[in-house]
Amino acid sequence: MPHYKLIVVSLLAFFLAACASPTIPDPDPTYDTPTDSADTDGYGSDGLDEGEYIDYDPSMGELTNIIYFEFDSSELRPEDTDVVARHAVQLADNSNLRVRLEGHADERGSREYNIGLGERRSQTVRRLLLIQGASISQISTVSFGEERPAAMGSSEADYAQNRRVEILYTN
C-alpha cells in the first residue's frame, strides 16, 4: 500500500511540473532583427494608427460630443437637437462608424434612480440618431448614473456639467 501512495504523489508532482508555465527570458537588446520580419508593434505603414477620418464641414459649426440635460429630465434641449442630427448624418454617411452613448446624472437622487435617468437620457439621444438615419448596429448605450462626474462639487454649475450624454466614437 505505501508504494501506491508514493506512485500517486510522484505522478501528481510530475503533472504539476508539466503544467507549470515556462519562464520566458528577456529579449537580448543587442539582437538585430532581420528587416523582412513581421511588424508586431501595431504601427505599420498602412495608416491604421492615424485614427479614423470623419468628414467635417466647417460651415456646420463645431460638432460637440456632449449633450446636456436639465435637472431630473431626459428631454433633449432644443439647442441640442441640431448637434444630435449632425452626428446622425455622420453615422448615416459612414456605415462603418460606431458610437457608444454614455448617460450620466448628477449626485442628487438615489443611485438606482440616477442609473435609470442616465439610461433614459442615452435612449433619448439614441432614438433621435435612429430617426435621423443611423442604424441600430451602430449605436450602443450605457448608463453610469452619478458614478463618473465631469465636475466635482455641489454647486448648480457642477450639477449642470454632470447631467449629460457623451457621444463616443468607438472605432
CORNORJO-V923300 format. One record per helix or strand of 3 or more residues. SS is the DSSP state (A for helix, B for strand). FROM is the first residue (numbers start at 1). TO is the last residue. If there is no record, write none. Layout:
# CORNORJO-V923300
[[SS | FROM | TO] [SS | FROM | TO]]
This chain:
# CORNORJO-V923300
[[A | 2 | 19] [A | 48 | 50] [A | 58 | 60] [B | 66 | 68] [A | 78 | 93] [B | 99 | 104] [A | 111 | 131] [A | 136 | 138] [B | 139 | 145] [A | 156 | 162] [B | 164 | 169]]
